[in-house]
Amino acid sequence: VRVNKGRVKPDTRLNPGDVVRIPPLVQQARAEQPKPGSRVQGVMEAAVVFENDEMLVVNKPSGIAVHGGSGVSFGLIELIRQHRDKKYETLELVHRIDKETSGILLIAKKRSSLRRLHQYFREGSVKKNYQALLLGKDHDPSFIIDQPIRIDRSNKQRKSIIDTKGLKAITKFKLLENMNHASLFEISPITGRTHQIRAHSAFINKPIAGDNKYGIKHDIVQEKFGLKRLFLHASEISFPRFETSQSNYKFKADLPEELKKIISNIKTSNQESSES
């Protein structure tokens, strides 16, 4: 901004007859955001395993973020919104799972449903189970990790660490199958902290296979058995129905085929070792 063809300080008062000039404002055109292809949208729609007037239950593939942002142009929620009619534009995520994690995810179709489901989470009425492959063998059949977690941002990356000043975090572990190199567990987070399962598994020196952030880069399951993703799957969720007289909702999602293949590869290796 110029007054009488010259620069002035911000506190300058105008006088009668002063000429004020505001230079033309030039804005750079924003680059057009990439749009998801119809194939990707179709995959997302096919991932819906249950739907009613209140919600969608989606079996999210690994590698897709739940929402856009932080370098991600679009996520699962944006893909489903774009694929659906205008009347579904109020779709909202009820909770989140990591980009690398596959499995069950809840999406509310209206505000009242979102509030009710959030209330269930706060009350502890929502029960979630995961399946994960933990490195190592000869694990205890079941155990509980009760260690507080704090988000650490000091290393230019957001990471959950065990810290006495952190928030309370409790995770239950139940052995499903003991194998050489790694074992399959059912894991139930009692609290819902960021990366809770991954941080607690690493804390006991039994990190999740394929977890390059909390575990071992290029671990044996990746190197020897072809694992190309985090072996963590949100397999089951249950919570009360909105009609209280009926039994709870309970949804399950089987392990994806690529994870079943890894287990098969490990078992085949175990069998060959025992025969030799």
C-alpha positions in Angstrom: 0.0 0.0 0.0 1.3 3.5 -0.9 0.3 6.9 0.3 1.2 9.8 -2.0 3.5 7.5 -4.0 5.6 6.6 -1.0 5.8 4.0 1.8 4.5 4.9 5.2 4.4 3.3 8.6 1.4 1.2 9.8 0.3 3.9 12.3 0.3 6.7 9.7 -3.0 8.8 9.7 -4.5 9.8 6.4 -5.2 13.5 5.6 -7.8 15.0 3.2 -6.4 14.9 -0.3 -3.9 12.0 0.3 -3.7 9.5 -2.6 -3.8 5.9 -1.5 -2.7 3.2 -3.9 -3.3 -0.5 -3.4 -1.2 -2.5 -5.9 -2.9 -5.3 -7.8 -3.1 -8.5 -5.8 -1.6 -11.4 -7.8 -2.4 -14.9 -6.6 -0.8 -17.9 -8.0 -3.2 -20.5 -9.3 -3.4 -23.6 -7.2 -2.3 -26.8 -8.7 -5.2 -29.0 -9.4 -5.5 -31.7 -6.8 -5.2 -35.3 -8.1 -8.5 -37.1 -8.2 -8.9 -40.8 -7.3 -9.5 -43.1 -10.2 -12.7 -45.1 -10.5 -10.8 -48.4 -9.7 -9.6 -47.0 -6.4 -13.1 -45.8 -5.6 -14.5 -49.2 -6.5 -12.1 -50.9 -4.2 -13.2 -48.6 -1.3 -16.9 -49.3 -2.0 -16.2 -53.0 -2.2 -14.6 -52.8 1.3 -17.9 -51.9 2.9 -18.9 -55.0 4.9 -22.1 -53.6 6.6 -24.4 -50.6 6.1 -27.6 -49.3 7.6 -29.1 -45.9 8.2 -26.7 -45.1 11.0 -23.3 -46.2 9.8 -20.9 -48.0 7.5 -18.5 -50.7 8.6 -15.4 -50.9 6.3 -12.6 -53.4 6.0 -9.8 -50.9 5.1 -7.0 -52.2 3.0 -3.4 -51.6 4.2 -1.6 -48.7 2.5 -4.6 -46.3 2.5 -4.8 -43.5 5.0 -8.2 -43.0 6.7 -8.2 -39.3 5.6 -6.2 -36.9 3.5 -3.6 -34.5 4.8 0.1 -34.4 5.6 1.1 -35.1 2.0 -1.8 -37.5 1.3 -4.2 -36.0 -1.3 -7.2 -38.2 -0.3 -7.9 -41.0 2.1 -10.6 -43.6 2.7 -13.2 -41.2 3.9 -12.8 -38.8 0.9 -12.9 -41.8 -1.5 -16.2 -43.0 -0.1 -17.7 -39.5 0.0 -16.9 -39.0 -3.7 -18.3 -42.3 -4.7 -21.6 -41.8 -3.0 -24.7 -39.6 -3.5 -25.0 -36.0 -2.2 -27.2 -37.2 0.7 -24.2 -39.1 2.2 -21.9 -36.0 2.4 -22.1 -36.0 6.2 -20.1 -39.2 6.4 -17.6 -38.9 9.3 -14.9 -41.2 10.7 -15.8 -42.5 14.1 -12.2 -43.6 15.0 -8.9 -44.2 13.1 -6.4 -46.9 12.4 -2.9 -46.5 10.9 -2.4 -46.2 7.2 -0.3 -49.4 7.3 -2.9 -51.3 9.4 -5.8 -53.1 7.6 -9.2 -54.0 9.1 -12.4 -52.8 10.6 -13.2 -49.1 10.6 -16.5 -47.4 11.6 -18.0 -44.4 9.6 -21.1 -42.6 10.9 -23.7 -41.5 8.4 -25.2 -38.7 10.5 -24.3 -36.6 13.5 -26.5 -38.3 16.0 -24.8 -41.6 15.1 -21.4 -40.1 15.5 -22.2 -38.7 18.9 -23.6 -42.1 20.1 -20.6 -44.1 18.9 -18.2 -41.5 20.4 -20.1 -42.0 23.7 -19.6 -45.8 23.4 -15.9 -45.3 23.0 -15.7 -42.9 26.0 -17.6 -45.4 28.2 -15.5 -48.3 27.1 -18.4 -50.1 25.5 -16.5 -50.6 22.3 -14.4 -53.8 22.2 -11.7 -54.1 19.5 -9.4 -57.1 18.7 -6.4 -57.1 16.4 -4.3 -59.9 15.0 -0.6 -59.3 14.8 2.5 -61.3 14.1 5.1 -60.7 16.8 8.8 -61.5 16.1 10.4 -64.2 18.2 9.0 -67.5 19.6 8.2 -69.2 22.9 5.9 -66.5 24.0 3.7 -66.7 27.1 0.1 -67.8 26.2 -1.4 -64.5 27.5 -0.2 -61.4 29.3 -1.1 -57.7 29.8 1.1 -54.7 29.2 0.3 -51.7 31.4 2.7 -48.9 30.5 1.9 -45.2 30.0 2.4 -43.7 26.5 3.5 -40.2 25.5 3.7 -38.7 22.0 7.3 -37.7 21.2 7.9 -35.1 18.4 11.5 -34.4 19.1 12.9 -36.4 16.1 10.8 -34.7 13.4 8.5 -37.6 13.5 5.5 -38.4 15.6 6.2 -41.5 17.7 4.6 -43.0 20.8 7.1 -43.8 23.6 6.8 -45.4 27.0 7.0 -42.6 29.6 5.8 -42.4 33.2 4.5 -38.9 32.4 2.4 -40.2 29.6 -1.3 -41.3 29.4 -2.4 -44.7 30.9 -2.3 -47.4 28.3 -3.2 -51.1 28.7 -3.0 -53.9 26.1 -4.0 -57.5 26.4 -2.1 -60.2 24.4 -3.3 -63.7 23.7 -1.2 -66.2 21.8 -3.1 -67.8 18.8 -0.2 -69.8 17.2 3.4 -70.3 18.1 5.8 -70.6 15.2 9.5 -70.3 14.5 10.7 -66.8 13.9 7.3 -65.2 14.8 4.0 -65.9 16.5 0.4 -64.9 15.8 -1.4 -63.0 18.6 -4.9 -61.7 19.2 -4.4 -58.2 20.8 -7.0 -56.2 22.6 -6.3 -52.6 23.4 -8.2 -51.6 26.6 -7.3 -48.0 26.1 -7.0 -46.2 22.8 -3.6 -44.4 22.6 -1.8 -43.6 19.3 0.2 -46.6 18.1 -0.5 -48.3 21.4 -0.1 -51.9 20.1 3.0 -51.1 18.2 4.7 -49.3 21.1 3.8 -51.9 23.7 5.0 -54.8 21.4 8.3 -53.0 20.9 8.6 -52.3 24.7 8.6 -56.1 25.4 11.2 -56.6 22.7 8.7 -58.5 20.5 7.9 -55.9 17.8 5.3 -56.5 15.1 6.7 -58.0 11.9 7.1 -55.4 9.2 7.0 -52.5 11.6 10.0 -50.4 10.4 9.1 -47.5 12.7 8.9 -49.3 16.1 10.5 -52.6 15.2 13.4 -53.9 13.1 14.0 -52.7 9.6 14.2 -55.6 7.2 13.3 -58.1 9.8 13.4 -61.9 9.1 9.8 -62.1 8.1 10.3 -59.4 5.5 13.6 -60.8 4.3 12.8 -64.5 4.3 9.1 -64.8 3.9 8.1 -61.9 1.7 6.2 -59.6 4.1 5.8 -56.2 2.4 3.6 -54.4 5.0 2.9 -54.1 8.7 1.5 -57.4 10.0 -1.3 -55.7 12.0 -5.0 -56.2 11.2 -8.1 -54.9 13.0 -10.0 -58.1 13.0 -13.0 -57.6 15.2 -15.2 -54.9 16.8 -18.3 -55.0 19.0 -20.5 -52.4 20.6 -24.1 -51.9 21.8 -26.9 -51.5 19.2 -28.7 -48.2 19.3 -31.8 -50.2 20.1 -30.8 -51.3 23.6 -33.2 -54.3 23.7 -31.1 -56.1 21.1 -27.8 -57.9 21.3 -24.5 -56.1 20.5 -23.2 -55.5 17.0 -20.2 -57.7 16.3 -18.2 -57.4 13.1 -15.3 -59.5 11.9 -12.8 -59.2 9.1 -10.5 -62.2 8.2 -6.8 -61.7 7.7 -6.1 -60.4 4.2 -4.8 -63.0 1.7 -1.3 -61.5 1.7 -1.0 -62.0 5.4 -2.4 -65.5 5.3 0.3 -66.2 2.7 3.0 -65.1 5.1 1.8 -67.5 7.8 1.7 -70.3 5.2 5.3 -69.5 4.2 6.5 -69.6 7.8 4.7 -72.9 8.4 6.2 -74.4 5.3 9.7 -73.4 6.4 9.0 -74.8 9.9 8.0 -78.2 8.3 11.0 -78.3 6.0 13.3 -77.5 8.9 11.8 -80.3 11.0 12.0 -82.8 8.2 15.7 -82.0 7.5 
